[in-house]
Amino acid sequence: MRKGAKRKAASQKQEDTQVTASQQNREENHKPSPKAKRAKISKPQPEPEYFEDTRNLEDLWKAAFPVGTEWDQLDTVYQYNWNFSNLEDAFEEGGKLYGKKAYLFGCTEPQLVPYKGENKVICIPVVVAVVSPFPPSDKIGINSVQREAEEIVPMKQMKMDWVPYIPLENRASQVDRLESQIFILSCTQRRVALKQMKIDRLKKYEYCLPYFYQPLKEDELEQSTEVQIIFPAEPKPVFCEFDWELDELDEFTDKLIEEDELDKDQKDAFKEFVKEKVREAKKANRQAREARKKALEEMSEETRAAFENMRFYKFYPVHTPDAPDVSNVKSPFINRYYGKAHEVL
């Protein structure tokens, strides 16, 4: 090859290289610039929700039927978030009722208590726990000022009975295999059926009191010399109490006439009515003493010991911001059959 040809070829190659580089630069300049990545916007995280742990006995106080409460007042009892943690704690280890067999019934006490800056009459729920190896009674007392005579009837007549309470953690188990230590007085009367119920039958529920008879202690009724008198006079009945040891019948009757409580023409009928009530009361007292004496004679040592060691505990709700403060209205009195509680909590 000639020298001139070599130079020409080298020059041509250099030009081709420059053209190629120039084309690459143009292509790079015309490439679209990469799109900027969008910044990820983090979604606001919801606040974590906290739920209170379900307590094992938290519905125990509600399970115990509030005996004697008017049906139309039941909803008002549960309108507040009452707290019976004291009752629950009593069954925990170290509590007063831990490991003991107990029979519980509910009741209500209308009281004037302060709540949110004003005084209100509120039906306060109360739970009574009876520590006993056997049910304290299978009967219910029915009594009121309006009723002429007291009735003591079997619980089942009023659709009530002692049933085992199953703690929440055991409700998935077979009930018949559980050995319950807590029994509650339950009522199976359905509220939807109340509309078809006769008024007298309906009112009986409002006058119910859990019945208890302590054979080791003379009943106050056995010692009483008073009788409740509801004389069906016109235009209105005569309501009074007559004490056959302290009152003289003629003077007692004359005083009622002077006070315009009794018509003079009804004096003799009223006196005969009172005498009959006194005879009935004396007979009832005598029968009660005889029944108690017989019960003591037939009682085993084990049963006697059970009655001697029987204890009554009365629980009121503890104070919380969600419910009225009842700490100033607590009372040891349960009812006329049970008398007073050994301890109020």
C-alpha contacts under 8 A as a table, 3 or more apart, distances in Angstrom:
res1	aa1	res2	aa2	distance
1	M	5	A	6.50
1	M	6	K	7.02
2	R	5	A	5.20
2	R	6	K	6.54
3	K	6	K	5.17
3	K	7	R	6.47
4	G	7	R	5.26
4	G	8	K	6.15
5	A	8	K	5.00
5	A	9	A	6.15
6	K	9	A	5.13
6	K	10	A	6.19
7	R	10	A	5.13
7	R	11	S	6.01
8	K	11	S	5.10
8	K	12	Q	6.11
9	A	12	Q	5.04
9	A	13	K	6.17
10	A	13	K	5.07
10	A	14	Q	6.22
11	S	14	Q	5.17
11	S	15	E	6.27
12	Q	15	E	5.14
12	Q	16	D	6.23
13	K	16	D	5.07
13	K	17	T	6.23
14	Q	17	T	5.09
14	Q	18	Q	6.25
15	E	18	Q	5.10
15	E	19	V	6.18
16	D	19	V	5.11
16	D	20	T	6.19
17	T	20	T	5.16
17	T	21	A	6.22
18	Q	21	A	5.14
18	Q	22	S	6.07
19	V	22	S	5.03
19	V	23	Q	6.18
20	T	23	Q	5.15
20	T	24	Q	6.26
21	A	24	Q	5.09
21	A	25	N	6.26
22	S	25	N	5.13
22	S	26	R	6.33
23	Q	26	R	5.10
23	Q	27	E	6.16
24	Q	27	E	5.09
24	Q	28	E	6.13
25	N	28	E	5.15
25	N	29	N	6.13
26	R	29	N	5.05
26	R	30	H	6.24
27	E	30	H	5.15
27	E	31	K	6.28
28	E	31	K	5.22
54	T	58	E	7.37
55	R	58	E	5.14
55	R	168	L	7.81
56	N	167	P	5.65
56	N	168	L	5.08
56	N	169	E	6.13
57	L	60	L	5.33
57	L	88	E	5.76
57	L	167	P	5.64
57	L	168	L	6.62
58	E	61	W	7.44
58	E	84	F	7.56
58	E	85	S	7.44
58	E	88	E	6.93
59	D	62	K	5.32
59	D	63	A	6.22
60	L	63	A	5.11
60	L	64	A	6.69
60	L	88	E	7.76
60	L	165	Y	7.58
61	W	64	A	5.60
61	W	84	F	6.86
61	W	87	L	7.89
61	W	106	G	7.43
61	W	127	V	6.54
62	K	65	F	7.07
63	A	165	Y	7.87
63	A	184	I	7.05
63	A	186	S	7.36
64	A	104	L	6.39
64	A	105	F	5.13
64	A	106	G	5.19
64	A	127	V	7.42
64	A	184	I	5.26
64	A	185	L	5.66
64	A	186	S	6.15
65	F	105	F	6.21
65	F	106	G	5.28
65	F	107	C	7.40
65	F	184	I	7.72
65	F	185	L	6.01
65	F	186	S	5.35
65	F	187	C	6.29
66	P	69	T	5.97
66	P	105	F	6.86
66	P	106	G	4.06
66	P	107	C	4.07
66	P	108	T	6.33
66	P	125	P	7.45
66	P	126	V	7.97
67	V	105	F	7.31
67	V	106	G	5.93
67	V	107	C	5.09
67	V	108	T	7.79
67	V	205	Y	7.61
67	V	206	E	7.74
67	V	208	C	6.28
67	V	209	L	6.44
67	V	210	P	7.16
68	G	107	C	6.62
68	G	108	T	7.76
68	G	205	Y	5.82
68	G	206	E	4.40
68	G	207	Y	5.45
68	G	208	C	4.72
68	G	209	L	6.10
69	T	73	Q	6.78
69	T	74	L	6.84
69	T	107	C	6.78
69	T	108	T	6.36
69	T	205	Y	7.57
69	T	206	E	5.53
70	E	73	Q	5.29
70	E	74	L	6.72
70	E	205	Y	7.39
70	E	206	E	5.10
71	W	74	L	5.52
71	W	191	R	7.80
71	W	206	E	7.60
72	D	75	D	6.97
73	Q	76	T	5.35
73	Q	77	V	6.66
73	Q	123	C	7.93
74	L	77	V	5.28
74	L	78	Y	6.98
75	D	78	Y	5.43
75	D	79	Q	6.41
76	T	79	Q	5.17
76	T	80	Y	7.92
76	T	123	C	7.20
77	V	80	Y	7.05
77	V	122	I	7.88
77	V	123	C	5.72
77	V	124	I	6.73
77	V	125	P	6.62
78	Y	81	N	7.12
78	Y	82	W	7.70
80	Y	322	D	6.76
80	Y	323	A	5.52
81	N	322	D	5.68
81	N	323	A	5.82
82	W	317	P	6.01
82	W	318	V	7.61
82	W	320	T	7.86
82	W	322	D	7.35
82	W	323	A	5.87
83	N	317	P	5.29
83	N	318	V	5.70
83	N	319	H	7.42
83	N	320	T	7.22
84	F	87	L	5.35
84	F	88	E	6.60
84	F	315	F	7.79
84	F	316	Y	7.22
84	F	317	P	4.91
84	F	318	V	6.11
85	S	88	E	4.89
85	S	89	D	5.93
85	S	317	P	7.80
85	S	318	V	7.19
86	N	89	D	5.10
86	N	90	A	6.20
86	N	315	F	7.51
86	N	317	P	7.61
86	N	318	V	6.95
86	N	345	L	7.29
87	L	90	A	5.19
87	L	91	F	7.10
87	L	315	F	6.52
88	E	91	F	5.68
88	E	92	E	6.87
89	D	92	E	5.05
89	D	95	G	5.99
90	A	93	E	7.97
90	A	94	G	7.68
90	A	95	G	4.09
90	A	96	K	5.07
90	A	97	L	5.15
90	A	98	Y	6.34
91	F	95	G	5.56
91	F	96	K	6.90
91	F	97	L	4.90
91	F	98	Y	4.35
91	F	99	G	7.22
92	E	95	G	5.36
92	E	97	L	7.66
92	E	98	Y	5.52
93	E	98	Y	5.61
93	E	99	G	7.98
94	G	98	Y	6.49
95	G	98	Y	5.23
97	L	100	K	5.38
97	L	101	K	7.84
97	L	102	A	7.54
97	L	131	V	7.74
99	G	181	Q	7.39
100	K	131	V	6.82
100	K	181	Q	6.54
101	K	131	V	5.93
101	K	132	S	6.05
101	K	133	P	5.99
101	K	181	Q	4.52
101	K	182	I	5.94
101	K	183	F	7.95
102	A	129	A	6.05
102	A	130	V	5.37
102	A	131	V	4.44
102	A	132	S	5.97
102	A	133	P	7.71
102	A	181	Q	6.35
102	A	182	I	5.16
102	A	183	F	6.25
103	Y	129	A	5.59
103	Y	130	V	5.03
103	Y	131	V	6.47
103	Y	132	S	7.27
103	Y	135	P	6.71
103	Y	136	P	7.63
103	Y	162	W	7.65
103	Y	182	I	6.14
103	Y	183	F	4.76
103	Y	184	I	5.72
103	Y	185	L	7.46
104	L	127	V	6.68
104	L	128	V	5.53
104	L	129	A	4.47
104	L	130	V	6.26
104	L	182	I	7.51
104	L	183	F	6.12
104	L	184	I	4.69
104	L	185	L	6.19
105	F	127	V	5.84
105	F	128	V	5.51
105	F	129	A	6.83
105	F	184	I	5.89
105	F	185	L	5.10
105	F	210	P	7.89
106	G	125	P	7.08
106	G	126	V	5.67
106	G	127	V	4.49
106	G	128	V	6.23
106	G	185	L	7.75
107	C	125	P	6.05
107	C	126	V	5.37
107	C	127	V	6.50
108	T	123	C	5.73
108	T	124	I	5.27
108	T	125	P	4.58
108	T	126	V	5.69
109	E	122	I	7.95
109	E	123	C	5.41
109	E	124	I	5.09
109	E	125	P	6.67
109	E	126	V	7.35
110	P	121	V	6.22
110	P	122	I	5.33
110	P	123	C	4.26
110	P	124	I	6.00
111	Q	120	K	7.88
111	Q	121	V	5.23
111	Q	122	I	5.54
111	Q	123	C	6.57
111	Q	124	I	7.04
111	Q	329	V	7.29
112	L	119	N	6.21
112	L	120	K	5.27
112	L	121	V	4.26
112	L	122	I	6.36
113	V	119	N	5.32
113	V	120	K	5.53
113	V	121	V	6.40
113	V	122	I	7.03
113	V	324	P	6.89
113	V	325	D	6.94
113	V	326	V	6.61
113	V	329	V	7.89
114	P	117	G	6.56
114	P	118	E	5.42
114	P	119	N	4.20
114	P	120	K	6.18
114	P	324	P	6.50
114	P	325	D	6.85
115	Y	118	E	5.52
115	Y	119	N	6.11
115	Y	120	K	6.89
115	Y	323	A	7.56
115	Y	324	P	5.09
115	Y	325	D	7.13
124	I	326	V	7.87
125	P	316	Y	7.03
125	P	317	P	7.41
126	V	314	K	7.12
126	V	315	F	5.81
126	V	316	Y	5.18
126	V	317	P	7.29
127	V	314	K	5.96
127	V	315	F	5.14
127	V	316	Y	6.83
128	V	312	F	6.83
128	V	313	Y	5.65
128	V	314	K	4.52
128	V	315	F	6.16
128	V	334	I	7.84
129	A	312	F	5.79
129	A	313	Y	5.08
129	A	314	K	6.40
129	A	315	F	7.87
130	V	136	P	7.37
130	V	310	M	7.04
130	V	311	R	5.79
130	V	312	F	4.71
130	V	313	Y	6.48
131	V	310	M	5.66
131	V	311	R	5.25
131	V	312	F	6.51
132	S	135	P	6.83
132	S	136	P	6.97
132	S	306	A	6.63
132	S	307	F	7.84
132	S	309	N	7.77
132	S	310	M	5.43
132	S	311	R	7.33
133	P	306	A	6.85
135	P	138	D	7.11
135	P	162	W	7.61
136	P	212	F	6.39
137	S	211	Y	6.43
137	S	212	F	5.72
137	S	213	Y	7.56
138	D	154	P	6.05
138	D	155	M	5.69
138	D	161	D	7.45
138	D	211	Y	7.90
139	K	152	I	6.50
139	K	153	V	5.49
139	K	154	P	4.32
139	K	155	M	4.74
139	K	210	P	7.20
139	K	211	Y	5.69
139	K	212	F	7.76
140	I	152	I	5.74
140	I	153	V	5.46
140	I	154	P	6.09
140	I	155	M	5.37
140	I	208	C	6.41
140	I	209	L	5.91
140	I	210	P	5.07
140	I	211	Y	4.86
141	G	150	E	7.18
141	G	151	E	5.74
141	G	152	I	4.54
141	G	153	V	6.46
141	G	208	C	5.64
141	G	209	L	5.02
141	G	210	P	6.18
141	G	211	Y	5.31
142	I	150	E	5.91
142	I	151	E	5.02
142	I	152	I	6.29
142	I	153	V	7.72
142	I	204	K	6.51
142	I	205	Y	7.99
142	I	207	Y	5.25
142	I	208	C	4.60
142	I	209	L	6.21
143	N	147	R	6.40
143	N	149	A	7.16
143	N	150	E	4.90
143	N	151	E	6.55
143	N	207	Y	5.45
143	N	208	C	6.76
143	N	209	L	7.67
144	S	147	R	5.35
144	S	150	E	7.71
144	S	207	Y	5.93
145	V	148	E	7.56
147	R	150	E	7.19
148	E	228	Q	7.86
148	E	229	I	7.76
148	E	230	I	6.45
152	I	211	Y	7.74
153	V	157	Q	6.80
154	P	157	Q	5.49
154	P	158	M	7.46
155	M	158	M	5.49
155	M	159	K	6.44
155	M	160	M	4.98
155	M	161	D	5.97
156	K	159	K	4.53
156	K	160	M	5.03
156	K	161	D	6.14
157	Q	160	M	7.35
158	M	187	C	7.80
158	M	189	Q	7.90
158	M	205	Y	7.54
159	K	187	C	5.58
159	K	188	T	5.61
159	K	189	Q	5.99
160	M	185	L	6.68
160	M	186	S	5.46
160	M	187	C	4.39
160	M	188	T	6.54
161	D	185	L	5.57
161	D	186	S	5.54
161	D	187	C	6.76
162	W	183	F	5.98
162	W	184	I	5.44
162	W	185	L	4.60
162	W	186	S	6.15
163	V	183	F	5.33
163	V	184	I	5.52
163	V	185	L	6.48
163	V	186	S	6.53
164	P	180	S	5.95
164	P	181	Q	7.64
164	P	182	I	5.98
164	P	183	F	4.33
164	P	184	I	6.29
165	Y	180	S	6.88
165	Y	182	I	5.56
165	Y	183	F	5.35
165	Y	184	I	6.19
166	I	170	N	6.30
166	I	171	R	6.16
166	I	175	V	7.61
166	I	180	S	7.11
166	I	182	I	7.95
167	P	170	N	5.54
167	P	171	R	6.57
168	L	171	R	5.44
169	E	172	A	7.35
170	N	173	S	5.45
171	R	174	Q	7.61
171	R	175	V	7.49
173	S	177	R	7.78
173	S	178	L	7.80
174	Q	177	R	5.58
174	Q	178	L	6.95
175	V	178	L	5.36
176	D	179	E	7.90
180	S	183	F	7.32
189	Q	193	A	7.79
190	R	193	A	5.59
190	R	194	L	7.17
191	R	194	L	5.34
192	V	195	K	6.85
193	A	196	Q	5.82
193	A	197	M	6.85
194	L	197	M	5.02
194	L	202	L	7.18
197	M	201	R	6.62
197	M	202	L	6.22
198	K	201	R	5.37
198	K	202	L	6.14
199	I	202	L	4.95
199	I	203	K	6.05
200	D	203	K	5.19
200	D	204	K	6.37
201	R	204	K	5.24
201	R	205	Y	7.28
202	L	205	Y	5.84
202	L	206	E	7.42
203	K	206	E	5.21
203	K	207	Y	6.61
204	K	207	Y	5.14
204	K	208	C	6.28
205	Y	208	C	5.28
209	L	335	N	7.24
210	P	337	Y	7.60
211	Y	337	Y	5.75
211	Y	338	Y	7.23
212	F	337	Y	5.35
212	F	338	Y	5.76
213	Y	219	D	7.94
213	Y	337	Y	6.84
213	Y	338	Y	7.74
214	Q	217	K	5.66
214	Q	218	E	7.69
214	Q	219	D	7.53
214	Q	307	F	7.26
215	P	218	E	7.01
215	P	292	R	5.45
215	P	295	A	6.91
215	P	296	L	6.76
216	L	292	R	7.93
216	L	296	L	7.38
216	L	304	R	7.89
216	L	307	F	7.39
216	L	308	E	7.65
218	E	222	E	6.75
218	E	223	Q	7.81
218	E	289	R	7.83
219	D	222	E	5.23
219	D	223	Q	6.96
220	E	223	Q	5.24
220	E	224	S	6.10
221	L	224	S	4.91
221	L	285	N	6.81
222	E	285	N	4.69
222	E	286	R	7.39
222	E	288	A	6.55
222	E	289	R	6.65
223	Q	285	N	7.51
225	T	243	D	5.42
225	T	244	W	5.90
225	T	245	E	6.48
226	E	241	E	6.46
226	E	242	F	5.48
226	E	243	D	4.25
226	E	244	W	6.55
227	V	241	E	5.67
227	V	242	F	5.40
227	V	243	D	6.49
227	V	277	K	6.85
227	V	278	V	6.56
227	V	281	A	6.82
228	Q	239	F	7.71
228	Q	240	C	6.28
228	Q	241	E	4.80
228	Q	242	F	6.71
229	I	238	V	7.35
229	I	239	F	5.68
229	I	240	C	5.19
229	I	241	E	5.69
229	I	242	F	7.05
229	I	274	V	7.00
229	I	277	K	7.58
230	I	237	P	6.42
230	I	238	V	5.54
230	I	239	F	4.80
230	I	240	C	6.82
231	F	237	P	5.46
231	F	238	V	4.94
231	F	239	F	6.69
231	F	270	F	6.93
231	F	273	F	7.29
232	P	236	K	7.29
232	P	237	P	4.66
232	P	238	V	6.67
233	A	236	K	5.63
233	A	237	P	4.64
233	A	238	V	6.33
233	A	262	L	7.54
233	A	266	Q	7.77
234	E	237	P	6.43
238	V	261	E	6.53
238	V	262	L	6.92
242	F	247	D	6.64
242	F	274	V	7.83
243	D	246	L	5.42
243	D	247	D	5.40
244	W	247	D	5.64
244	W	248	E	7.33
244	W	278	V	7.13
247	D	251	E	7.79
247	D	252	F	6.54
248	E	251	E	5.59
248	E	252	F	5.97
249	L	252	F	5.00
249	L	253	T	6.06
249	L	271	K	7.03
250	D	253	T	5.20
250	D	254	D	6.16
250	D	271	K	7.84
251	E	254	D	5.14
251	E	255	K	6.17
252	F	255	K	5.33
252	F	256	L	6.59
253	T	256	L	5.23
253	T	257	I	6.47
253	T	267	K	6.80
253	T	270	F	7.75
253	T	271	K	7.23
254	D	257	I	5.06
254	D	258	E	6.23
255	K	258	E	5.03
255	K	259	E	6.25
256	L	259	E	5.14
256	L	260	D	6.28
256	L	261	E	5.14
256	L	262	L	5.53
257	I	260	D	5.05
257	I	261	E	5.82
257	I	262	L	4.76
257	I	263	D	6.00
257	I	264	K	6.06
258	E	261	E	7.60
259	E	262	L	7.67
260	D	263	D	6.82
262	L	266	Q	7.01
262	L	267	K	7.45
263	D	266	Q	5.47
263	D	267	K	6.97
264	K	267	K	5.39
265	D	268	D	7.63
266	Q	269	A	5.34
266	Q	270	F	6.00
267	K	270	F	5.17
267	K	271	K	6.29
268	D	271	K	5.15
268	D	272	E	6.34
269	A	272	E	5.28
269	A	273	F	6.17
270	F	273	F	5.00
270	F	274	V	6.26
271	K	274	V	5.15
271	K	275	K	6.23
272	E	275	K	5.09
272	E	276	E	6.23
273	F	276	E	5.29
273	F	277	K	6.40
274	V	277	K	5.08
274	V	278	V	6.19
275	K	278	V	5.07
275	K	279	R	6.25
276	E	279	R	5.13
276	E	280	E	6.27
277	K	280	E	5.07
277	K	281	A	6.16
278	V	281	A	5.09
278	V	282	K	6.15
279	R	282	K	5.24
279	R	283	K	6.14
280	E	283	K	5.16
280	E	284	A	6.14
281	A	284	A	5.03
281	A	285	N	6.14
282	K	285	N	5.09
282	K	286	R	6.17
283	K	286	R	5.11
283	K	287	Q	6.14
284	A	287	Q	5.11
284	A	288	A	6.07
285	N	288	A	5.08
285	N	289	R	6.29
286	R	289	R	5.23
286	R	290	E	6.26
287	Q	290	E	5.06
287	Q	291	A	6.00
288	A	291	A	5.07
288	A	292	R	6.12
289	R	292	R	5.17
289	R	293	K	6.15
290	E	293	K	5.09
290	E	294	K	6.17
291	A	294	K	5.14
291	A	295	A	6.06
292	R	295	A	5.03
292	R	296	L	6.18
293	K	296	L	5.25
293	K	297	E	6.35
294	K	297	E	5.11
294	K	298	E	6.31
295	A	298	E	5.27
295	A	299	M	5.88
296	L	299	M	5.07
299	M	303	T	6.31
299	M	304	R	6.43
300	S	303	T	5.27
300	S	304	R	6.19
301	E	304	R	5.01
301	E	305	A	6.08
302	E	305	A	5.17
302	E	306	A	6.27
303	T	306	A	4.95
303	T	307	F	6.34
304	R	307	F	5.25
304	R	308	E	6.23
305	A	308	E	5.01
305	A	309	N	6.16
306	A	309	N	5.25
306	A	310	M	5.96
307	F	310	M	5.13
311	R	341	A	7.66
311	R	342	H	6.29
312	F	340	K	7.91
312	F	341	A	4.90
312	F	342	H	5.38
312	F	343	E	6.90
313	Y	341	A	5.56
313	Y	342	H	6.04
313	Y	343	E	5.12
313	Y	344	V	5.99
313	Y	345	L	7.41
314	K	332	P	7.04
314	K	334	I	7.71
314	K	341	A	6.06
314	K	343	E	6.38
314	K	344	V	4.81
314	K	345	L	6.12
315	F	344	V	6.07
315	F	345	L	4.89
316	Y	326	V	7.64
316	Y	330	K	7.29
316	Y	344	V	7.75
316	Y	345	L	6.19
317	P	326	V	7.47
318	V	325	D	7.77
318	V	326	V	7.86
318	V	327	S	7.85
319	H	323	A	6.88
319	H	324	P	7.01
319	H	325	D	5.25
319	H	326	V	7.12
319	H	327	S	7.42
320	T	323	A	5.76
320	T	324	P	7.56
320	T	325	D	7.42
321	P	324	P	7.58
325	D	328	N	7.74
326	V	329	V	5.57
326	V	330	K	6.80
327	S	330	K	5.99
330	K	344	V	7.62
331	S	344	V	7.35
332	P	340	K	5.09
332	P	341	A	5.07
332	P	342	H	7.55
332	P	343	E	7.08
332	P	344	V	5.93
333	F	339	G	5.81
333	F	340	K	4.26
333	F	341	A	6.28
334	I	338	Y	6.05
334	I	339	G	5.65
334	I	340	K	5.53
334	I	341	A	6.51
335	N	338	Y	5.49
335	N	339	G	5.46
335	N	340	K	7.50
336	R	339	G	5.35
338	Y	341	A	7.79
341	A	344	V	6.60
